[in-house]
Amino acid sequence: MTTPSRGGAAGPPPPMHPQVHAPMPPPPESAPWLRIPVGTPGPEFEARPPGQYAYDYPDTECDGWSTPDLTLRFASVRGAKHRYYRQPRQDAARAAAHEPTGAIVFAVADGVSSAASSELGAVEACRAALERLLHLLSHGPERVDLQDVAHHAAQRLREITRWRLNGKDPEPGEVAALHATTLIAGTVRPDRDGCLVELFRIGDSGAWTLDAGRARYAPLFATKTGSDAVVVSNEVAPLPRVPDPLEQISVRLTEHQTLLIGTDGFADPLGDGDGQVGALFAGQLAAPPPPLWFAHLLDFSRETFDDDRTLLAVWPRTAVRPR
């Protein structure tokens, strides 16, 4: 029995109507991101997984962010050869911001294919280099001892080799046989005069400044092609060896230039930068692209170029503030 309300007799309760929602529209159809062909592309196939204990080395990784003065992108992709033969990506890259100075510190490594665990050597060399660069900037930002950074990275390779050998002190040849890797590492620091780049190289990876407006790549180290070409050899002098003197350079980055650091998986198809690969990247890197697109761009398909590729790029932002 219904109890009357204070305002009068109660009628039957209003009918309950379920809420009706408009059906969700289907997601827009879009083609997948097929690899970008450059010239004659290589064969297309589904990548095969690397060995079961290589799960710490994904097929592709990328990162991207900006500080008030600088914008960074990097990506590392497994090459077609390693995708087909179930081998892990042997390239690595790492970067970090040093907030007190506004600097970006970076490292790029290319594990030597003849070393049994070069993928681990590449990652650990990058991590060790960044740790040391950040430490040195915090304790003496006016100058970074790059020789010290290189030796710190080499020591890390010896430490992980000692662990692999159950505590036995390794010989240099044992370190190289397990973890040999190339390494480029350094800093980009904004100051009153622009952006100061300081970096070193061990091995045969490359570094350039790119003037995208003129599609001009200026190598910072001797390259395998062009008028500055070095004698090409299959012998690479990688970490754990630290040459004396260390190959290093300091250069100013203008607001119209982009710093590029790349392994030979990028450097070889780039060549002098006056071909199709150079034109592609000059057009796409005129401004910082989204990080995922940067990685997709790096994974272009070009016949015969099937090595791992890693590329790190740094752009100056608007006018640099005085420090």
N, C-alpha and C positions, 0 to 999 in steps of 0.2 A: 504494500500500500504506500502510495506517494504522500509524503508530508507536504501540506501547503506551505508555500513560501510566504514571507511577511508581506509581500506585495499583493497577494491574492492566491487563487487556486493555481496549483502547478499543473502544467500540461505535460505531455509526453516529452522526454528528452529529445533534443534535436538529433537528426540522423547523423551518424558518423560517416564521413566520406574519406576514404584513404587519399593521402597526398599523391598526386600524379606528377611525375617528373618527365620532362621531355627527354626522349632518348638521346644519349650522347652521340655526337657525330663520330663517324669512324676516323681514325688518324689519317692525316693526309698521306697519300702514296708518294714515295720518293725513291729514286734509284739509289742503290747503295753507293758508297764511295769507292768506285773502281779506281785502281791505281792509275796515276797520271802517266800516259805514255810519252816518252821523249824520243823522237826519231823512231827507229824500229824497236818495239818493246820486246822484253823477254817473255818466256812462256808463263802462262798463268796456271797456278795449281793451288790447292788448299795446303797451307803450311802443315808440316808434321810436327808432333811434339818433340821437344828435346828429351834427352835421357831423364829417367824418373827422378833423379836427384838434382836436376837443374831447375827446379821450380822457383828458385830465387832470382832467376834471370829471365824476365818476361820477354816475349817476342818484341814488344814495343813499349817505350816509356817516353813521357814528355813532361815538361813543366813550363810555367810561365807566370811572371808577376812583374810589378813595377815598384820602384822606390820613387821618392819625389823627383829624382834627377835622371834615372836610368830605367830602361825596360829590358827585360831578359826573356828569352825563349831558348829552350833546348829540347832536342829529341834524339833518341837512339833507336834504330830499327834493325831487326835481324835481316841479313841478306838472304837472297834466294838460295844460295848454296847451302847455308846452314839450315834454312827452312826445309830443304829437301832431304838433307842427310841427317836430320835429327840432332843437330848440334846447337848448343846454346849461343846466344848472342855474346860476342867477346868484346864488344865496345862498351864503354860506360861514360857517363857525364854526371857531374854534380855542381851545384852553385848555391851560394848563400849570400845574404846581405849582412854587412857589418854596419850596424846602425850608428855607432858613434862617429864614424867617418863618412857615412853615406856610400861606402864602397860596395862593389860586388866582387866576390871572390869566386873563382871557377876552376874546374879541372876537367879535362877530356882525356880518355885513355883508350888505347886499342891493343887488346891482348894479342900477343904473338901466337900465331896459329900452331906453331910447333910445340908450345908449352902445354903441359897436360891439363892445367887448371888456370889458363890465362884469363878466363872470365872472372874468377875470383881475384886474380892479381890486378885486373883493370879497376874493379870496384874498390878494392882496398887502397890502391894507389890514389884514386880520386878522394876517398874519404880522408886519408892521411894528409894529403896536400891541403884540403880545406881546413882541417883542424889546425894545421900549423900556420896557414895564412891568417886565419882569424885570431890566433894567439899572438902572432907577431904584430898585426895591426893594432891590437889592444895595448901592446906594451911599447910600441915605437912606431906610430903611424906615419912618421916622416919618411921612413925608408923600410922596405921589406927585403930581407935577405933571401933571395930566391934559391941560392945554393943550399941554404939551410932547409928550405922546403923540400928540395929534391932529395936531400939525404934523409930527411924524415920519412918520405914516401918509400925510399929504398929500404930503410930499416923496418918499415911495416911489412914489406915483402919477406924480409928475413924472419920476422917474428911468426908470420903465419906458416912459413916453411918449417920452422923449428917445431911448431905445433903438429904439423903433418908428420914430422919425423920423430914424434914422441919424445920431444925434448932435446934431441941431438942438435948441436950447433951445425948449421948447414954450410957447406962450401958454396962459393958464388955460383958455380955451375949447377948445383942442386936447386938453388933459388930460381935461376933462370929456367931450368928444365920444367919447373912446376908453374911459375907465376910471372914469367917475363911479360912486360907490357911497355908500350910507348906512353908518354905523358906530356901534355901541355897544361900548364897551370899558371895562374896569375891573378891580377887585380885590375879593376877599372874604378878609378877614383875621381869624382868630380872635385874641381877646385876653381879658383878665380879665372883660370885661363882655359877652362873647358873640362875635358876628361882625359886623365892620364892613364894609359894602359901600360902595365908592366907584366911581362910573362916570360916563361922559359919553355924550351922544348927538349925532350929526350926522345929520340926516334924520328919517324918520318911523317907524323901528322902535320897538318897545315894550319896557317892563320893568315887572314886577309883583312883589309879594310875594303868595304864595298861602298862606292858612290853609286847608289841606285839610279839617280837621275841620268848619269852618263853610262850606266851599265859597265862600270870599270872596277875590276878587282885588282887590288895592289897587294901582292904577297908580302908578308912580314918576315918569312924565312925563305931560304932557297927552295925551289920547287923541282919537280921531276921533268917539267917541260918549260919551254921558253928560254929567253936569253940568260936567265939566272939558273938554269938547270944544273943540278949536280949529277955526278956519275951515278947512274942507276945500278943498284946492286941488290941481290936478294938478302944480303947481310944487313940486318938492322941492329944497332947498338942500343938496346932498350934497358929500362930498369930490370934488375937492381944496379946495373952499372950507371954511375953518375960521372959524366965526362968532366974533365978539368982542362980548359975552362968550360963552363956551362954555356950552352947556346941560349942567349937571352936578348930581349929587346925592350926598348921603351919608346912609346909613340903617343902623340896627341891625337885624340879622336874629335873631329869637328862635328858640328850639329848636322852636317849633311852626310856623314859616314856611319856605317854600321860595322862593328867588329864581328868577324866570323872566325870560329875555331872549329875545325873539322878533321875527322879521321880520313884515311886515304880512300875509304869507301865513298866519300863525297868528293875528295880532292881529285881522284883519278878521272871520273866523268866530267868534272868541272874543267880540267885542263887550264888553259889560259883565261877562261871565262868568256871567250868570244864565240862560243858555240851555243847550241840549243839549251844545254843545261844552265849555262851562265845567263842566258836571256830569261829563262824561266824563273830563276831565283832573283834576279835583279828586279823583275816585274813584281813578283810576289812579296819581296822583302822591302819594298819602298817604304812601307809602314809595318809595324809589328802585327802579324796575323794572329788569330786565336791559337792557343797552344795546340789544340787537336788538329787544326788545319796545318800548322807548321810540321807536325809529325807526318800527316798525310802527304804533304808536299815532298818531304824527304824520302818517302817510300815510293818515289817515281820508278817507272819501269823502263829500262834501257838495255838493249841487247848486249850481252857479254859482261855487264857490270853487276856482279852478284855478291859483292862483299857486304858485310855489316856497314851501316852508315850512322855516323853521329855528327850533329851540327849544333853548335851553340852560338847564339847571336845576342849582341847587346847594342841597343840604340840609345843615344842621348835623347832626353826629352827636351822641353823648352829651355829657355835661357837658364843656365846654371846659377844658382844663388851663391853669393859670396860666403866663404867659410872662414 
